[in-house]
């Protein structure tokens, strides 16, 4: 995981100084690599690696003559007379502080959240830019569970997490506190309000930040990514139920997704460049637009979903393609009627996506002849031409033991007894994994002690919880794909 950092400056330092003068200083530092600025992002950011550690550096200018050492960002009056970009940059730190203040037991929240983040990354559901959930969104969801079950231990919280959001009635927003409870100081910044804002009504999985100005942290979610996460919530709940009944252990929850074995058809997106610097800039732009292709694919007739894998991959032949990054989209195609053949033409959505990428690149004056983006349809048996065969085996079968990492640089193996240990996120002492996920028997006892009526969830949404259904997988047959896209570049 990266480190999100905020640089707070007094009023006489401008954002242009940050992206010019400070950028030049970092560029000359020997420990800084892969430096790039993304000024056009929703929250402008400077990304780089410092001694191998990935850093996301934000900038905010306050209306103060100087910045005191004991500055706290919780005071809403600090937002007065600031431009909206600075407000959005400040919100990351302010939201984090608010979340910790709104959960009953912060330590239990942290431990449970670490487990859920690991699960989300293993299952391919962790990426805000590609339409899944980012770190803030997962934190808000877990914080809501902590509020519903204030006395629960971390292991119980993990189980309740899947129970709650398997039944959640989207697009009912997830809120840690009601907007009326959030101090605003009558500032004019826009806030999320589906009652008065038509654009907000279109959001599929609204998860609202608890700090003014409250925003939806999941505005990139599409129908396909929502369906993928809904299915993963069901699988997670089923796995936890199996653990409680002694039919499985916690390793099963952290198994890698079977993305490479789930579909018969895929789209491979490639971003190509001539050198490291061009490749770094080009990959960032292409990745930010991949969700546009997913949205166009969702409009295709007979295509039920377009599942984007949030992990990017190098080309299997690195010698011929040293500066190539790839993303894969799995295509779920509806079952045809008897004696019917489905003809699916993907040419138009792919051409639209490529066109958007080049238009944005030209407007930013960053496109060069050596940069290209291609997208093409491949069948499952052809994936080895693009992706390393070792990677393609991931998720193919269940292993007795799974190597997991609950924090950067600390790898361990989860066994059924959970006697291994990892370093705590907050101290240098070792913490037993039983503090994070206890044995099934202990969890069952905690479950009985801390059981809350399930109707609490339905009361928070004004509806009865939905019945659990087993996830269904499609096995389309007699499908013909027409894609004139051997080199859309």
C-alpha atoms as one frame of an Amber mdcrd trajectory, in Angstrom:
protein
   0.000   0.000   0.000   1.065   3.576  -0.572   1.427   6.398   1.934  -1.047
   9.259   1.506   0.591  12.503   2.561  -0.736  16.068   2.760   1.467  19.140
   2.414  -0.161  22.154   4.111   1.146  25.569   3.115   0.439  29.176   4.211
  -1.455  31.595   2.003   1.578  33.045   0.172   2.461  29.650  -1.395   0.377
  28.733  -4.437  -0.502  25.395  -6.009   1.567  26.310  -9.061   4.625  26.492
  -6.775   3.890  22.984  -5.571   3.702  21.489  -9.072   6.663  23.460 -10.435
   9.281  24.464  -7.859   8.681  21.634  -5.393   8.376  19.129  -8.247  11.807
  20.200  -9.485  13.306  19.799  -5.994  11.924  16.270  -5.703  13.087  15.402
  -9.191  16.692  16.139  -8.196  16.536  14.128  -4.958  18.493  10.854  -5.314
  15.948   8.826  -3.309  12.952   9.917  -5.424  11.983   7.815  -8.446   8.963
   7.503 -10.761   7.940  11.121 -10.108   4.876  12.374 -11.927   2.281  15.106
 -11.370  -1.445  14.638 -12.022  -2.811  18.173 -11.861  -6.043  17.342 -13.730
  -7.173  14.643 -11.293 -10.316  15.061  -9.178  -7.907  15.582  -6.281  -4.622
  16.927  -7.753  -1.728  14.741  -6.630   1.985  14.188  -7.047   3.016  10.516
  -7.133   6.509   9.132  -6.608   8.572   6.468  -4.875  10.824   7.476  -2.000
  13.411   4.794  -1.231  11.070   2.278  -2.834   7.994   3.385  -0.890   5.073
   4.696  -2.969   3.948   8.185  -1.918   0.797  10.112  -2.919   1.428  13.747
  -2.024  -1.466  16.228  -1.914  -1.314  19.991  -1.495  -3.572  22.431   0.375
  -3.100  26.150   0.937  -4.701  27.559   4.069  -5.707  31.166   4.635  -3.079
  31.520   7.365   0.064  33.625   7.563   2.020  30.659   8.950   1.339  27.002
   9.766   1.622  26.177  13.495   3.243  22.900  14.515   0.177  21.837  16.525
  -2.293  22.426  13.684  -5.369  20.168  13.651  -7.562  19.979  10.568 -10.838
  19.113  12.291 -11.931  22.739  12.653 -14.385  23.495   9.838 -13.452  27.189
   9.993 -10.152  26.303   8.310 -12.117  25.773   5.089 -13.139  29.421   4.849
 -11.854  31.280   1.777 -10.241  28.177   0.274 -10.547  27.023  -3.327 -12.417
  23.762  -3.777  -9.311  21.799  -4.792  -7.716  22.583  -1.445 -10.894  21.549
   0.352 -10.837  18.172  -1.407  -7.155  17.729  -0.559  -7.831  18.456   3.121
 -10.766  16.069   3.237  -8.612  12.937   3.231  -7.016  13.703   6.592 -10.206
  15.158   8.030 -12.242  12.071   7.058  -9.671   9.740   8.621  -9.773  11.624
  11.907 -13.571  11.651  11.924 -13.836   7.921  11.255 -11.613   7.102  14.221
 -13.714   9.405  16.411 -16.985   7.802  15.281 -16.150   4.142  15.962 -16.604
   2.780  19.510 -13.351   0.759  19.658 -10.705   2.124  17.237  -8.274  -0.763
  17.807 -10.886  -3.389  16.896 -11.821  -1.281  13.891  -8.205  -1.130  12.675
  -7.633  -4.866  12.965 -10.879  -5.789  11.230 -10.243  -3.234   8.489  -6.811
  -4.705   7.783  -8.422  -8.091   7.197 -11.131  -6.650   4.921  -8.589  -4.684
   2.865  -6.512  -7.814   2.391  -9.635  -9.717   1.343 -10.615  -6.963  -1.122
  -7.181  -6.937  -2.746  -7.087 -10.719  -3.017 -10.576 -10.816  -4.531  -9.921
  -7.995  -7.026 -12.256  -5.391  -5.484  -9.768  -2.709  -4.442  -9.431   0.210
  -6.861 -11.309   3.486  -6.757 -10.120   4.638 -10.205 -11.342   1.449 -11.930
 -14.812   1.488 -10.387 -14.375  -0.572  -7.219 -13.847   0.784  -3.703 -10.766
   2.583  -2.439  -9.286   2.615   1.044 -11.583   5.349   2.382 -14.713   3.544
   1.181 -13.724   0.236   2.784 -12.925   2.100   5.999 -16.355   3.772   6.068
 -18.106   0.436   5.490 -16.212  -1.205   8.331 -16.818   1.806  10.582 -20.572
   1.446   9.965 -20.396  -2.200  11.018 -18.539  -1.163  14.174 -21.350   1.255
  14.956 -23.973  -1.473  14.478 -22.044  -3.942  16.655 -20.113  -1.774  19.152
 -19.056  -4.632  21.465 -17.960  -7.086  18.780 -14.415  -8.436  18.561 -12.457
  -7.993  15.298 -13.220 -11.517  14.062 -16.935 -11.006  14.681 -16.771  -7.674
  12.858 -15.354  -9.399   9.770 -18.299 -11.801   9.714 -20.829  -9.034  10.374
 -19.275  -6.991   7.574 -20.335  -9.577   4.994 -23.691 -10.119   6.691 -24.555
  -6.421   6.596 -23.476  -5.603   3.065 -24.737  -8.818   1.518 -28.193  -7.558
   2.548 -27.709  -3.838   2.022 -30.363  -2.209  -0.145 -28.329  -0.157  -2.593
 -28.539   2.698  -3.523 -29.411   3.468   0.095 -26.357   5.516   1.157 -23.997
   4.303   3.872 -23.531   7.114   6.408 -21.640   7.253   9.685 -23.754  10.221
  10.767 -26.627  12.173   9.271 -25.859  15.348   7.307 -27.716  17.430   9.878
 -25.143  16.390  12.486 -22.154  17.550  10.419 -20.979  21.109  11.214 -20.744
  23.187   8.040 -20.293  26.804   9.240 -22.665  27.741   6.384 -19.875  27.390
   3.822 -20.916  27.330   0.147 -19.193  24.093  -0.933 -21.342  21.457  -2.705
 -22.391  18.375  -0.753 -23.897  15.049  -1.819 -27.689  15.268  -1.803 -29.727
  12.847  -3.904 -32.946  14.660  -3.005 -31.978  17.866  -4.781 -29.178  16.817
  -7.150 -30.150  14.668 -10.137 -26.559  13.614 -10.776 -26.282  12.190  -7.251
 -29.353  10.024  -7.828 -27.455   8.109 -10.525 -24.814   6.856  -8.067 -25.139
   3.089  -7.611 -23.354   2.468  -4.284 -23.186   5.781  -2.397 -20.808   5.695
   0.575 -20.722   9.157   2.140 -17.770  10.731   3.900 -18.637  11.876   7.446
 -16.898  15.260   7.142 -18.103  18.496   5.584 -18.420  18.825   2.647 -19.737
  15.248   2.604 -19.177  13.502  -0.729 -19.820  10.118  -2.263 -16.510   8.220
  -2.222 -17.745   5.666  -4.803 -18.926   7.791  -7.715 -16.881   5.644 -10.143
 -18.824   2.439  -9.416 -20.530   0.964 -12.496 -23.163  -1.742 -12.838 -20.505
  -4.350 -13.589 -18.242  -3.516 -10.659 -21.264  -3.320  -8.364 -22.363  -6.809
  -9.434 -18.838  -8.157  -8.906 -18.696  -6.756  -5.369 -22.217  -8.017  -4.586
 -21.167 -11.522  -5.613 -17.993 -11.289  -3.526 -20.015 -10.201  -0.477 -22.134
 -13.339  -0.865 -19.080 -15.565  -1.240 -17.468 -13.903   1.793 -20.573 -14.491
   3.901 -20.802 -18.117   2.813 -17.127 -18.615   3.663 -17.563 -17.120   7.141
 -20.589 -19.343   7.740 -18.518 -22.374   6.731 -15.763 -21.314   9.125 -18.257
 -21.016  11.982 -19.617 -24.489  11.265 -16.105 -25.983  11.088 -16.264 -26.780
   7.361 -13.481 -24.342   6.365 -10.713 -22.227   7.860  -9.866 -18.555   7.446
  -7.405 -19.256   4.637 -10.387 -19.748   2.352 -11.503 -16.150   2.815  -8.194
 -14.805   1.502  -7.910 -16.997  -1.569  -7.082 -15.233  -4.824  -9.968 -14.574
  -7.199 -10.552 -17.035 -10.044 -10.717 -14.188 -12.572  -8.564 -15.968 -15.182
 -10.775 -19.076 -15.091 -14.179 -17.469 -14.723 -14.823 -16.240 -18.264 -14.493
 -17.573 -21.794 -13.862 -14.179 -23.395 -11.620 -11.279 -22.386 -10.514  -7.892
 -23.622  -6.813  -7.099 -23.259  -5.902  -3.400 -23.026  -2.266  -2.494 -23.664
  -0.493   0.800 -22.971   2.818   1.006 -24.839   5.658   3.534 -24.671   9.321
   3.865 -25.673  11.003   4.503 -22.307  10.395   4.476 -18.574   9.413   8.136
 -18.219   6.910   8.074 -21.097   5.537   4.756 -19.912   4.920   6.061 -16.395
   2.877   9.055 -17.625   1.046   7.094 -20.306  -0.017   4.249 -17.999  -1.516
   6.706 -15.513  -3.642   8.318 -18.216  -4.824   5.071 -19.792  -5.711   3.523
 -16.417  -7.843   6.537 -15.481  -9.962   5.991 -18.632 -10.391   2.198 -18.521
 -13.696   2.549 -16.655 -15.031   4.462 -19.689 -14.555   1.323 -21.775 -16.395
  -0.690 -19.118 -19.316   1.746 -19.256 -19.490   1.499 -23.053 -19.346  -2.296
 -22.924 -22.236  -2.399 -20.463 -24.472  -0.872 -23.138 -23.801  -3.729 -25.579
 -26.729  -6.035 -26.194 -26.294  -9.587 -24.854 -23.351  -8.512 -22.657 -24.383
  -8.988 -19.032 -21.270  -7.542 -17.396 -17.723  -6.378 -18.085 -15.496  -7.360
 -15.144 -12.312  -5.269 -15.010  -9.378  -6.769 -13.128  -7.879  -3.893 -11.076
  -4.383  -5.431 -11.238  -2.189  -4.398 -14.172   0.267  -6.859 -15.689   3.451
  -6.642 -17.756   3.585  -8.436 -21.093   4.589 -12.085 -20.925   7.357 -11.332
 -23.426   9.271  -8.572 -21.642  12.138  -8.613 -24.141   9.934  -7.525 -27.036
   7.561  -5.420 -24.920   9.647  -3.893 -22.093   7.393  -0.840 -21.642   3.942
  -2.394 -21.911   1.269  -2.502 -19.206  -1.914  -4.541 -19.607  -5.383  -4.646
 -18.055  -7.937  -7.395 -18.587 -11.727  -7.253 -18.763 -13.701 -10.469 -18.405
 -16.885 -10.606 -20.482 -20.025 -12.277 -19.141 -22.336 -13.014 -22.063 -25.991
 -13.934 -21.735 -27.131 -17.436 -22.560 -28.685 -17.697 -26.012 -32.081 -19.215
 -26.626 -32.278 -22.682 -28.103 -30.886 -22.824 -31.659 -29.891 -19.157 -31.427
 -26.453 -17.680 -31.994 -25.418 -14.420 -30.357 -23.470 -11.951 -32.485 -21.692
  -9.415 -30.307 -19.819  -6.538 -31.941 -17.342  -4.814 -29.615 -15.784  -2.570
 -32.237 -17.679   0.610 -31.384 -17.072   0.683 -27.585 -13.371  -0.070 -28.077
 -12.978   2.630 -30.706 -14.736   5.134 -28.435 -12.415   4.294 -25.557  -9.256
   4.646 -27.654 -10.528   7.934 -29.069 -11.144   9.363 -25.596  -7.638   8.410
 -24.442  -5.974  10.173 -27.361  -8.199  13.234 -27.069  -7.304  13.686 -23.395
  -3.617  13.105 -24.145  -3.636  15.713 -26.885  -5.418  18.259 -24.702  -2.734
  17.708 -22.031   0.015  17.922 -24.663   1.525  14.642 -23.544   0.910  12.325
 -26.489   3.913  11.237 -28.555   4.358   9.015 -31.586   5.955   6.336 -29.424
   2.877   6.107 -27.178  -0.011   3.839 -28.137  -3.019   2.138 -26.601  -4.569
  -1.014 -28.022  -7.558  -3.141 -27.057  -8.465  -6.507 -28.478 -10.693  -9.480
 -27.784  -9.042 -12.794 -26.838 -10.346 -16.148 -25.712  -9.315 -17.726 -22.443
  -6.941 -20.159 -24.110  -5.089 -17.223 -25.722  -4.306 -15.395 -22.462  -0.904
 -17.071 -22.190   0.199 -15.012 -25.206  -0.150 -11.877 -23.072   0.079 -12.854
 -19.389   2.735 -14.892 -17.606   1.443 -18.513 -17.260   2.399 -18.479 -13.571
  -0.032 -15.596 -13.010  -2.759 -17.363 -14.970  -2.685 -20.283 -12.532  -3.756
 -18.044  -9.652  -7.162 -18.907  -8.259  -7.321 -22.181 -10.172  -7.540 -24.397
  -7.101  -7.666 -23.991  -3.362  -4.437 -24.381  -1.440  -4.173 -25.719   2.096
  -2.091 -22.739   3.078  -2.166 -19.249   1.670   0.579 -16.665   1.967  -0.907
 -13.378   3.086   0.368  -9.979   4.085  -1.491  -7.865   6.630   0.952  -4.994
   6.302   3.750  -3.874   4.012   6.842  -6.025   4.211   5.360  -8.577   6.616
   4.424 -11.893   4.996   3.062 -14.834   6.944   1.146 -18.039   6.377  -2.369
 -18.416   7.756  -2.790 -21.914   9.167  -5.922 -23.359  10.696  -4.583 -22.760
  14.215  -3.680 -19.100  13.562  -0.588 -19.296  15.747   1.583 -17.271  13.394
   2.168 -13.601  14.092   2.639 -10.387  12.206   3.777  -6.962  13.208   1.038
  -4.683  14.397   0.163  -1.645  12.315   0.719   0.672  15.246   3.466  -0.892
  17.408   6.707  -2.748  16.902   5.467  -5.674  19.029   4.162  -8.881  17.486
   0.411  -9.407  17.633  -1.033 -12.904  17.325  -3.334 -13.407  14.379  -5.929
 -14.599  16.869  -6.332 -10.912  17.753  -7.472 -10.335  14.182  -9.335 -13.517
  13.366  -9.983 -15.924  16.245 -10.774 -19.584  15.908 -14.216 -20.666  14.794
 -15.219 -21.864  18.241 -14.228 -18.587  19.907 -15.999 -16.614  17.222 -19.186
 -18.569  17.790 -19.033 -17.700  21.474 -18.472 -14.049  20.655 -21.322 -14.252
  18.187 -23.719 -15.439  20.895 -22.500 -12.833  23.380 -22.687  -9.906  21.000
 -25.606 -10.964  18.852 -27.721  -8.058  17.699 -31.107  -8.524  16.058 -30.846
  -8.618  12.287 -33.764  -6.248  12.128 -31.348  -3.467  13.155 -29.970  -3.520
   9.658 -33.401  -3.430   8.074 -34.467  -0.610  10.384 -31.450   1.454   9.271
 -32.611   1.057   5.682 -36.379   0.980   6.156 -36.746  -2.491   4.641 -36.510
  -6.171   5.461 -33.192  -7.898   4.802 -32.998  -9.769   1.533 -32.787 -13.533
   1.495 -29.378 -14.962   0.750 -28.966 -16.415  -2.709 -26.138 -18.456  -4.043
 -24.125 -16.634  -6.719 -24.782 -17.910 -10.206 -22.197 -18.232 -12.909 -22.849
 -17.999 -16.602 -21.733 -20.596 -19.083 -22.630 -19.032 -22.433 -22.608 -21.220
 -25.488 -22.955 -20.564 -29.190 -21.468 -17.079 -28.912 -19.865 -15.248 -31.811
 -17.785 -12.141 -31.133 -17.128  -9.696 -33.926 -14.308  -7.338 -33.047 -12.403
  -5.398 -35.665  -9.760  -4.346 -33.168  -6.502  -6.108 -33.861  -4.708  -2.811
 -33.412  -6.811   0.111 -32.248  -4.061   2.666 -31.771
